[in-house]
Amino acid sequence: MMRLSIPFSAFWLRSSVVSVLISLISDTWANGPHDIKFIF
């Protein structure tokens, strides 16, 4: 049971992080490409 829940939570965490990164990058890209270096 533990081995099944760990990959599932990791997958959910990665998908949520990816969606947040996409919205963050699109917002930053609207401001200017030079701001992306500041985020990373």
N, C-alpha and C positions, 0 to 999 in steps of 0.2 A: 504493500500500500504506500509506503514511504517513497519507494523508487518511482511509483507512478505519479505521485503528486509533485515531486521536485521538477521533472521536465515540463509538466503542465504549467506550473507557476512560472518557470523560467521562460516558457514560450509566451505566456500572457504578459510577463514583464517586458520581454523584448518587443512584442508587438505594440505595447502601449508606449514604450520609449521611442520606437521608430515613428509612430504617428505624431508624437510630441516634437520629435526632431524635424519631421517634414513640415509641420506648421510653423515651427520656429525658423527654419531655413527660408521658407517662402516669405515670411514676414520680414526677415532680415534682407532677403534679396530685393524686396520692394524698396527698402531704405537705401541699400547700396551694397555691392559685392564685397567692399572692403571691410564691412562689419563682421563678416563670417570668421575672419581670422581672430577677431576679438572674442568670439564665443568659444572657439576651440583653443 
